[in-house]
Amino acid sequence: MPRGDKSAYTDKQKRQVKHIEEGYENRGVPEDEAKRRAWATENKVSGGGKKSGSGRNQHHS
């Protein structure tokens, strides 16, 4: 997947990023910086991309 490709994200995540980005812009952060920070924040919260059950954070009981 090319760096910066956002197709792996859910609509919910994209909406969340938009919301975060607007918050930064309201505080006077330039748009491109706001966008970068918004995605970084979302990645930190969600772990990035869709989690379709493979590998990480799966608990087998």
PDB file of N, CA, C and O in Angstrom:
ATOM      1  N   MET A   1       0.853  -1.197   0.000  1.00  0.00           N
ATOM      2  CA  MET A   1       0.000   0.000   0.000  1.00  0.00           C
ATOM      3  C   MET A   1       0.887   1.244   0.000  1.00  0.00           C
ATOM      4  O   MET A   1       1.763   1.367   0.856  1.00  0.00           O
ATOM      5  N   PRO A   2       0.683   2.157  -0.926  1.00  0.00           N
ATOM      6  CA  PRO A   2       1.531   3.348  -0.952  1.00  0.00           C
ATOM      7  C   PRO A   2       1.337   4.200   0.293  1.00  0.00           C
ATOM      8  O   PRO A   2       0.231   4.291   0.825  1.00  0.00           O
ATOM      9  N   ARG A   3       2.395   4.812   0.748  1.00  0.00           N
ATOM     10  CA  ARG A   3       2.330   5.675   1.911  1.00  0.00           C
ATOM     11  C   ARG A   3       1.344   6.798   1.655  1.00  0.00           C
ATOM     12  O   ARG A   3       1.361   7.414   0.589  1.00  0.00           O
ATOM     13  N   GLY A   4       0.484   7.066   2.630  1.00  0.00           N
ATOM     14  CA  GLY A   4      -0.491   8.134   2.460  1.00  0.00           C
ATOM     15  C   GLY A   4      -1.804   7.663   1.850  1.00  0.00           C
ATOM     16  O   GLY A   4      -2.735   8.455   1.709  1.00  0.00           O
ATOM     17  N   ASP A   5      -1.893   6.393   1.488  1.00  0.00           N
ATOM     18  CA  ASP A   5      -3.137   5.855   0.943  1.00  0.00           C
ATOM     19  C   ASP A   5      -4.125   5.644   2.079  1.00  0.00           C
ATOM     20  O   ASP A   5      -3.845   4.900   3.019  1.00  0.00           O
ATOM     21  N   LYS A   6      -5.288   6.301   1.995  1.00  0.00           N
ATOM     22  CA  LYS A   6      -6.227   6.242   3.097  1.00  0.00           C
ATOM     23  C   LYS A   6      -7.361   5.247   2.869  1.00  0.00           C
ATOM     24  O   LYS A   6      -8.329   5.225   3.630  1.00  0.00           O
ATOM     25  N   SER A   7      -7.246   4.412   1.813  1.00  0.00           N
ATOM     26  CA  SER A   7      -8.356   3.507   1.484  1.00  0.00           C
ATOM     27  C   SER A   7      -8.546   2.406   2.523  1.00  0.00           C
ATOM     28  O   SER A   7      -9.592   1.759   2.558  1.00  0.00           O
ATOM     29  N   ALA A   8      -7.532   2.190   3.373  1.00  0.00           N
ATOM     30  CA  ALA A   8      -7.655   1.143   4.389  1.00  0.00           C
ATOM     31  C   ALA A   8      -8.487   1.597   5.583  1.00  0.00           C
ATOM     32  O   ALA A   8      -8.792   0.800   6.469  1.00  0.00           O
ATOM     33  N   TYR A   9      -8.852   2.865   5.607  1.00  0.00           N
ATOM     34  CA  TYR A   9      -9.562   3.394   6.765  1.00  0.00           C
ATOM     35  C   TYR A   9     -11.070   3.301   6.585  1.00  0.00           C
ATOM     36  O   TYR A   9     -11.589   3.385   5.472  1.00  0.00           O
ATOM     37  N   THR A  10     -11.755   3.127   7.700  1.00  0.00           N
ATOM     38  CA  THR A  10     -13.213   3.073   7.659  1.00  0.00           C
ATOM     39  C   THR A  10     -13.779   4.480   7.519  1.00  0.00           C
ATOM     40  O   THR A  10     -13.089   5.463   7.791  1.00  0.00           O
ATOM     41  N   ASP A  11     -15.027   4.573   7.096  1.00  0.00           N
ATOM     42  CA  ASP A  11     -15.689   5.874   7.008  1.00  0.00           C
ATOM     43  C   ASP A  11     -15.719   6.556   8.368  1.00  0.00           C
ATOM     44  O   ASP A  11     -15.571   7.774   8.474  1.00  0.00           O
ATOM     45  N   LYS A  12     -15.913   5.752   9.401  1.00  0.00           N
ATOM     46  CA  LYS A  12     -15.935   6.296  10.753  1.00  0.00           C
ATOM     47  C   LYS A  12     -14.606   6.956  11.098  1.00  0.00           C
ATOM     48  O   LYS A  12     -14.571   8.046  11.669  1.00  0.00           O
ATOM     49  N   GLN A  13     -13.506   6.279  10.744  1.00  0.00           N
ATOM     50  CA  GLN A  13     -12.181   6.839  11.013  1.00  0.00           C
ATOM     51  C   GLN A  13     -11.953   8.124  10.216  1.00  0.00           C
ATOM     52  O   GLN A  13     -11.397   9.090  10.738  1.00  0.00           O
ATOM     53  N   LYS A  14     -12.382   8.133   8.955  1.00  0.00           N
ATOM     54  CA  LYS A  14     -12.210   9.318   8.119  1.00  0.00           C
ATOM     55  C   LYS A  14     -12.993  10.506   8.677  1.00  0.00           C
ATOM     56  O   LYS A  14     -12.509  11.638   8.670  1.00  0.00           O
ATOM     57  N   ARG A  15     -14.220  10.234   9.166  1.00  0.00           N
ATOM     58  CA  ARG A  15     -15.011  11.305   9.787  1.00  0.00           C
ATOM     59  C   ARG A  15     -14.320  11.837  11.029  1.00  0.00           C
ATOM     60  O   ARG A  15     -14.294  13.042  11.278  1.00  0.00           O
ATOM     61  N   GLN A  16     -13.758  10.916  11.808  1.00  0.00           N
ATOM     62  CA  GLN A  16     -13.055  11.301  13.024  1.00  0.00           C
ATOM     63  C   GLN A  16     -11.856  12.192  12.689  1.00  0.00           C
ATOM     64  O   GLN A  16     -11.620  13.197  13.359  1.00  0.00           O
ATOM     65  N   VAL A  17     -11.105  11.825  11.658  1.00  0.00           N
ATOM     66  CA  VAL A  17      -9.945  12.610  11.241  1.00  0.00           C
ATOM     67  C   VAL A  17     -10.370  14.018  10.834  1.00  0.00           C
ATOM     68  O   VAL A  17      -9.730  15.002  11.205  1.00  0.00           O
ATOM     69  N   LYS A  18     -11.452  14.100  10.070  1.00  0.00           N
ATOM     70  CA  LYS A  18     -11.966  15.397   9.633  1.00  0.00           C
ATOM     71  C   LYS A  18     -12.279  16.269  10.855  1.00  0.00           C
ATOM     72  O   LYS A  18     -11.964  17.459  10.886  1.00  0.00           O
ATOM     73  N   HIS A  19     -12.888  15.664  11.831  1.00  0.00           N
ATOM     74  CA  HIS A  19     -13.267  16.354  13.064  1.00  0.00           C
ATOM     75  C   HIS A  19     -12.033  16.854  13.814  1.00  0.00           C
ATOM     76  O   HIS A  19     -11.994  18.003  14.254  1.00  0.00           O
ATOM     77  N   ILE A  20     -11.039  16.005  13.956  1.00  0.00           N
ATOM     78  CA  ILE A  20      -9.789  16.379  14.625  1.00  0.00           C
ATOM     79  C   ILE A  20      -9.116  17.519  13.866  1.00  0.00           C
ATOM     80  O   ILE A  20      -8.655  18.495  14.458  1.00  0.00           O
ATOM     81  N   GLU A  21      -9.071  17.374  12.549  1.00  0.00           N
ATOM     82  CA  GLU A  21      -8.428  18.365  11.687  1.00  0.00           C
ATOM     83  C   GLU A  21      -9.071  19.737  11.853  1.00  0.00           C
ATOM     84  O   GLU A  21      -8.376  20.746  11.971  1.00  0.00           O
ATOM     85  N   GLU A  22     -10.397  19.769  11.863  1.00  0.00           N
ATOM     86  CA  GLU A  22     -11.097  21.043  12.028  1.00  0.00           C
ATOM     87  C   GLU A  22     -10.788  21.673  13.378  1.00  0.00           C
ATOM     88  O   GLU A  22     -10.668  22.892  13.495  1.00  0.00           O
ATOM     89  N   GLY A  23     -10.660  20.824  14.397  1.00  0.00           N
ATOM     90  CA  GLY A  23     -10.296  21.321  15.714  1.00  0.00           C
ATOM     91  C   GLY A  23      -8.941  22.023  15.706  1.00  0.00           C
ATOM     92  O   GLY A  23      -8.783  23.090  16.299  1.00  0.00           O
ATOM     93  N   TYR A  24      -7.969  21.420  15.033  1.00  0.00           N
ATOM     94  CA  TYR A  24      -6.659  22.052  14.927  1.00  0.00           C
ATOM     95  C   TYR A  24      -6.742  23.364  14.152  1.00  0.00           C
ATOM     96  O   TYR A  24      -6.164  24.371  14.561  1.00  0.00           O
ATOM     97  N   GLU A  25      -7.464  23.349  13.032  1.00  0.00           N
ATOM     98  CA  GLU A  25      -7.578  24.546  12.214  1.00  0.00           C
ATOM     99  C   GLU A  25      -8.227  25.686  13.001  1.00  0.00           C
ATOM    100  O   GLU A  25      -7.847  26.847  12.848  1.00  0.00           O
ATOM    101  N   ASN A  26      -9.198  25.352  13.833  1.00  0.00           N
ATOM    102  CA  ASN A  26      -9.835  26.360  14.671  1.00  0.00           C
ATOM    103  C   ASN A  26      -8.854  26.995  15.650  1.00  0.00           C
ATOM    104  O   ASN A  26      -9.046  28.128  16.090  1.00  0.00           O
ATOM    105  N   ARG A  27      -7.804  26.254  15.985  1.00  0.00           N
ATOM    106  CA  ARG A  27      -6.774  26.781  16.877  1.00  0.00           C
ATOM    107  C   ARG A  27      -5.629  27.424  16.110  1.00  0.00           C
ATOM    108  O   ARG A  27      -4.591  27.743  16.689  1.00  0.00           O
ATOM    109  N   GLY A  28      -5.816  27.615  14.805  1.00  0.00           N
ATOM    110  CA  GLY A  28      -4.835  28.357  14.023  1.00  0.00           C
ATOM    111  C   GLY A  28      -3.720  27.509  13.440  1.00  0.00           C
ATOM    112  O   GLY A  28      -2.705  28.049  12.999  1.00  0.00           O
ATOM    113  N   VAL A  29      -3.886  26.180  13.428  1.00  0.00           N
ATOM    114  CA  VAL A  29      -2.883  25.313  12.805  1.00  0.00           C
ATOM    115  C   VAL A  29      -3.112  25.307  11.287  1.00  0.00           C
ATOM    116  O   VAL A  29      -4.250  25.172  10.837  1.00  0.00           O
ATOM    117  N   PRO A  30      -2.043  25.451  10.500  1.00  0.00           N
ATOM    118  CA  PRO A  30      -2.209  25.421   9.032  1.00  0.00           C
ATOM    119  C   PRO A  30      -2.840  24.104   8.569  1.00  0.00           C
ATOM    120  O   PRO A  30      -2.670  23.066   9.208  1.00  0.00           O
ATOM    121  N   GLU A  31      -3.571  24.160   7.450  1.00  0.00           N
ATOM    122  CA  GLU A  31      -4.368  23.007   7.022  1.00  0.00           C
ATOM    123  C   GLU A  31      -3.552  21.735   6.860  1.00  0.00           C
ATOM    124  O   GLU A  31      -3.961  20.678   7.341  1.00  0.00           O
ATOM    125  N   ASP A  32      -2.400  21.817   6.188  1.00  0.00           N
ATOM    126  CA  ASP A  32      -1.627  20.589   5.959  1.00  0.00           C
ATOM    127  C   ASP A  32      -1.074  20.014   7.258  1.00  0.00           C
ATOM    128  O   ASP A  32      -1.005  18.796   7.424  1.00  0.00           O
ATOM    129  N   GLU A  33      -0.679  20.893   8.179  1.00  0.00           N
ATOM    130  CA  GLU A  33      -0.213  20.444   9.493  1.00  0.00           C
ATOM    131  C   GLU A  33      -1.360  19.844  10.293  1.00  0.00           C
ATOM    132  O   GLU A  33      -1.186  18.835  10.975  1.00  0.00           O
ATOM    133  N   ALA A  34      -2.534  20.469  10.207  1.00  0.00           N
ATOM    134  CA  ALA A  34      -3.716  19.955  10.903  1.00  0.00           C
ATOM    135  C   ALA A  34      -4.058  18.551  10.411  1.00  0.00           C
ATOM    136  O   ALA A  34      -4.377  17.661  11.199  1.00  0.00           O
ATOM    137  N   LYS A  35      -3.983  18.372   9.088  1.00  0.00           N
ATOM    138  CA  LYS A  35      -4.288  17.069   8.490  1.00  0.00           C
ATOM    139  C   LYS A  35      -3.298  16.013   8.965  1.00  0.00           C
ATOM    140  O   LYS A  35      -3.690  14.903   9.324  1.00  0.00           O
ATOM    141  N   ARG A  36      -2.010  16.363   8.965  1.00  0.00           N
ATOM    142  CA  ARG A  36      -0.967  15.431   9.381  1.00  0.00           C
ATOM    143  C   ARG A  36      -1.186  15.022  10.840  1.00  0.00           C
ATOM    144  O   ARG A  36      -1.097  13.844  11.187  1.00  0.00           O
ATOM    145  N   ARG A  37      -1.472  16.008  11.682  1.00  0.00           N
ATOM    146  CA  ARG A  37      -1.688  15.716  13.101  1.00  0.00           C
ATOM    147  C   ARG A  37      -2.946  14.899  13.320  1.00  0.00           C
ATOM    148  O   ARG A  37      -2.984  14.018  14.178  1.00  0.00           O
ATOM    149  N   ALA A  38      -3.984  15.197  12.534  1.00  0.00           N
ATOM    150  CA  ALA A  38      -5.250  14.471  12.676  1.00  0.00           C
ATOM    151  C   ALA A  38      -5.051  12.991  12.376  1.00  0.00           C
ATOM    152  O   ALA A  38      -5.537  12.138  13.119  1.00  0.00           O
ATOM    153  N   TRP A  39      -4.336  12.677  11.285  1.00  0.00           N
ATOM    154  CA  TRP A  39      -4.084  11.271  10.946  1.00  0.00           C
ATOM    155  C   TRP A  39      -3.191  10.613  11.975  1.00  0.00           C
ATOM    156  O   TRP A  39      -3.394   9.450  12.325  1.00  0.00           O
ATOM    157  N   ALA A  40      -2.194  11.354  12.467  1.00  0.00           N
ATOM    158  CA  ALA A  40      -1.312  10.797  13.492  1.00  0.00           C
ATOM    159  C   ALA A  40      -2.105  10.456  14.749  1.00  0.00           C
ATOM    160  O   ALA A  40      -1.885   9.423  15.380  1.00  0.00           O
ATOM    161  N   THR A  41      -3.021  11.337  15.094  1.00  0.00           N
ATOM    162  CA  THR A  41      -3.864  11.118  16.272  1.00  0.00           C
ATOM    163  C   THR A  41      -4.752   9.897  16.075  1.00  0.00           C
ATOM    164  O   THR A  41      -4.853   9.048  16.961  1.00  0.00           O
ATOM    165  N   GLU A  42      -5.387   9.811  14.928  1.00  0.00           N
ATOM    166  CA  GLU A  42      -6.258   8.668  14.632  1.00  0.00           C
ATOM    167  C   GLU A  42      -5.467   7.360  14.646  1.00  0.00           C
ATOM    168  O   GLU A  42      -5.945   6.352  15.167  1.00  0.00           O
ATOM    169  N   ASN A  43      -4.274   7.373  14.083  1.00  0.00           N
ATOM    170  CA  ASN A  43      -3.450   6.166  14.088  1.00  0.00           C
ATOM    171  C   ASN A  43      -3.112   5.733  15.505  1.00  0.00           C
ATOM    172  O   ASN A  43      -3.088   4.541  15.815  1.00  0.00           O
ATOM    173  N   LYS A  44      -2.850   6.716  16.364  1.00  0.00           N
ATOM    174  CA  LYS A  44      -2.516   6.400  17.741  1.00  0.00           C
ATOM    175  C   LYS A  44      -3.711   5.795  18.465  1.00  0.00           C
ATOM    176  O   LYS A  44      -3.567   4.860  19.252  1.00  0.00           O
ATOM    177  N   VAL A  45      -4.883   6.336  18.193  1.00  0.00           N
ATOM    178  CA  VAL A  45      -6.108   5.863  18.844  1.00  0.00           C
ATOM    179  C   VAL A  45      -6.507   4.479  18.337  1.00  0.00           C
ATOM    180  O   VAL A  45      -6.789   3.582  19.132  1.00  0.00           O
ATOM    181  N   SER A  46      -6.529   4.306  17.030  1.00  0.00           N
ATOM    182  CA  SER A  46      -7.117   3.098  16.443  1.00  0.00           C
ATOM    183  C   SER A  46      -6.086   2.063  16.029  1.00  0.00           C
ATOM    184  O   SER A  46      -6.439   0.924  15.726  1.00  0.00           O
ATOM    185  N   GLY A  47      -4.830   2.441  16.011  1.00  0.00           N
ATOM    186  CA  GLY A  47      -3.798   1.532  15.514  1.00  0.00           C
ATOM    187  C   GLY A  47      -3.633   1.618  14.005  1.00  0.00           C
ATOM    188  O   GLY A  47      -2.802   0.910  13.437  1.00  0.00           O
ATOM    189  N   GLY A  48      -4.405   2.466  13.351  1.00  0.00           N
ATOM    190  CA  GLY A  48      -4.261   2.691  11.914  1.00  0.00           C
ATOM    191  C   GLY A  48      -4.984   1.660  11.070  1.00  0.00           C
ATOM    192  O   GLY A  48      -4.979   0.472  11.392  1.00  0.00           O
ATOM    193  N   GLY A  49      -5.606   2.110   9.994  1.00  0.00           N
ATOM    194  CA  GLY A  49      -6.235   1.201   9.035  1.00  0.00           C
ATOM    195  C   GLY A  49      -7.348   0.350   9.624  1.00  0.00           C
ATOM    196  O   GLY A  49      -7.691   0.461  10.801  1.00  0.00           O
ATOM    197  N   LYS A  50      -7.895  -0.493   8.780  1.00  0.00           N
ATOM    198  CA  LYS A  50      -8.936  -1.416   9.245  1.00  0.00           C
ATOM    199  C   LYS A  50      -8.310  -2.532  10.047  1.00  0.00           C
ATOM    200  O   LYS A  50      -7.244  -3.041   9.698  1.00  0.00           O
ATOM    201  N   LYS A  51      -8.964  -2.904  11.106  1.00  0.00           N
ATOM    202  CA  LYS A  51      -8.518  -4.077  11.844  1.00  0.00           C
ATOM    203  C   LYS A  51      -9.455  -5.223  11.474  1.00  0.00           C
ATOM    204  O   LYS A  51     -10.551  -5.342  12.023  1.00  0.00           O
ATOM    205  N   SER A  52      -9.020  -6.056  10.546  1.00  0.00           N
ATOM    206  CA  SER A  52      -9.910  -7.126  10.096  1.00  0.00           C
ATOM    207  C   SER A  52      -9.544  -8.451  10.753  1.00  0.00           C
ATOM    208  O   SER A  52      -9.601  -9.509  10.126  1.00  0.00           O
ATOM    209  N   GLY A  53      -9.167  -8.375  12.026  1.00  0.00           N
ATOM    210  CA  GLY A  53      -9.003  -9.590  12.814  1.00  0.00           C
ATOM    211  C   GLY A  53      -7.736 -10.377  12.612  1.00  0.00           C
ATOM    212  O   GLY A  53      -7.583 -11.429  13.233  1.00  0.00           O
ATOM    213  N   SER A  54      -6.808  -9.926  11.771  1.00  0.00           N
ATOM    214  CA  SER A  54      -5.607 -10.734  11.559  1.00  0.00           C
ATOM    215  C   SER A  54      -4.484 -10.322  12.479  1.00  0.00           C
ATOM    216  O   SER A  54      -4.156  -9.141  12.590  1.00  0.00           O
ATOM    217  N   GLY A  55      -3.899 -11.297  13.136  1.00  0.00           N
ATOM    218  CA  GLY A  55      -2.685 -11.039  13.896  1.00  0.00           C
ATOM    219  C   GLY A  55      -2.889 -10.266  15.172  1.00  0.00           C
ATOM    220  O   GLY A  55      -3.482 -10.768  16.127  1.00  0.00           O
ATOM    221  N   ARG A  56      -2.396  -9.038  15.191  1.00  0.00           N
ATOM    222  CA  ARG A  56      -2.273  -8.268  16.416  1.00  0.00           C
ATOM    223  C   ARG A  56      -3.581  -8.146  17.203  1.00  0.00           C
ATOM    224  O   ARG A  56      -4.672  -8.070  16.638  1.00  0.00           O
ATOM    225  N   ASN A  57      -3.426  -8.130  18.510  1.00  0.00           N
ATOM    226  CA  ASN A  57      -4.525  -7.833  19.431  1.00  0.00           C
ATOM    227  C   ASN A  57      -5.689  -8.809  19.326  1.00  0.00           C
ATOM    228  O   ASN A  57      -6.812  -8.475  19.702  1.00  0.00           O
ATOM    229  N   GLN A  58      -5.435  -9.995  18.823  1.00  0.00           N
ATOM    230  CA  GLN A  58      -6.486 -11.003  18.841  1.00  0.00           C
ATOM    231  C   GLN A  58      -6.242 -11.954  19.989  1.00  0.00           C
ATOM    232  O   GLN A  58      -5.150 -12.507  20.123  1.00  0.00           O
ATOM    233  N   HIS A  59      -7.240 -12.145  20.808  1.00  0.00           N
ATOM    234  CA  HIS A  59      -7.095 -13.034  21.949  1.00  0.00           C
ATOM    235  C   HIS A  59      -7.765 -14.362  21.653  1.00  0.00           C
ATOM    236  O   HIS A  59      -8.978 -14.432  21.459  1.00  0.00           O
ATOM    237  N   HIS A  60      -6.959 -15.417  21.621  1.00  0.00           N
ATOM    238  CA  HIS A  60      -7.508 -16.755  21.405  1.00  0.00           C
ATOM    239  C   HIS A  60      -7.713 -17.414  22.743  1.00  0.00           C
ATOM    240  O   HIS A  60      -6.785 -17.527  23.545  1.00  0.00           O
ATOM    241  N   SER A  61      -8.930 -17.846  22.980  1.00  0.00           N
ATOM    242  CA  SER A  61      -9.175 -18.484  24.281  1.00  0.00           C
ATOM    243  C   SER A  61      -9.450 -19.969  24.091  1.00  0.00           C
ATOM    244  O   SER A  61      -9.681 -20.684  25.067  1.00  0.00           O
TER     245      SER A  61
END
